[in-house]
Amino acid sequence: MESIGVLMPIPMSSYLEQELEKRFNLLKPWTVPHKTQFIKDHSTSIRAIVGNASAGADAELIAALPKLEIISSFSVGIDKVDLKTCKEKGIRVTNTPDVLTDDVADLAIGLTLAVLRRLCESERYVRSGQWKKGGYKLTTKFTGKTVGIIGLGRIGKAVAKRAEAFSCPIAYFSRTEKPDSKFKYYPTVVELAANCHVLVVACPLTEETRHIINRQVINALGPRGVLINIGRGPHVDEAELVSALVEGRLGGAGLDVYEKEPHVPEQLFALENVVLLPHVGSGTVETRNAMADLVVGNLEAHFLKKPLLTPVA
Ligand SMILES: O=CC(=O)O
């Protein structure tokens, strides 16, 4: 397999690079001055792409690689892969589900607690010496608050399980009601938002779910409501979110993802009811290594003509 060209468009994980280099001819365009020419020069040896949440494979890249057989994404979300083109050309696609579920769900709860209990703001209060002038103000209790979840897939269910341990009633929105779920179903996101305190976005990004959090949903969540986004930035109409937070029409937000990463709207920097993370949902050593093993396992399975471990297409 050493002669098989595997393109990794941007750096992702040194462990993943190391494991790929043991088995394949790993091509790293960021290490050369002329990236486009480099890809052109190797276009007939590249049979696989390793993408991630920010660099996938669009129709243009796929068209430039005539020998491409598989895209193995170092992410669970595959919104950066042109699935339609892959289907037309018979290119296989894999992702990294399950192994990151716990970390992403943990982070959703962490963000919720951070926003409601003002963990980041009160920590800054201590570091800046303000405590010496007086105690920190009262915050909002999490235990018992209703948690609304958009998307009751693997991650949504894991968020629900954790929130239940905080005695939170759970409600959800998804395309269809889940007959095996005990949680309250709302057929629209607006109804869900109007009936919960914490609204968590945990669905995949598709054309249908782009801007699923719009002005109407934000207003329904209201000045006591909190939005938690551990999905994708474009799930949220960010301009609407920023104006709602600045105007006090929304109670708070915990965000791990943004519309134009790594750009984060600067109006949010001054708001104490907002917690901002740099897209780190699956960002632990344990999980990233497990994801890397899945990426490599899928590529090995493909080139050894065995069943893929986690196929998407
Ligand atoms: O955002 C991260 C992922 O999709 O795994």
The ligand as a Gaussian input file, in Angstrom:
#p B3LYP/6-31G(d) Opt

LIG

0 1
 O      -16.657000      18.908000      14.187000
 C      -16.187000      17.835000      14.328000
 C      -16.647000      16.634000      13.689000
 O      -17.527000      16.693000      12.811000
 O      -16.130000      15.574000      14.038000

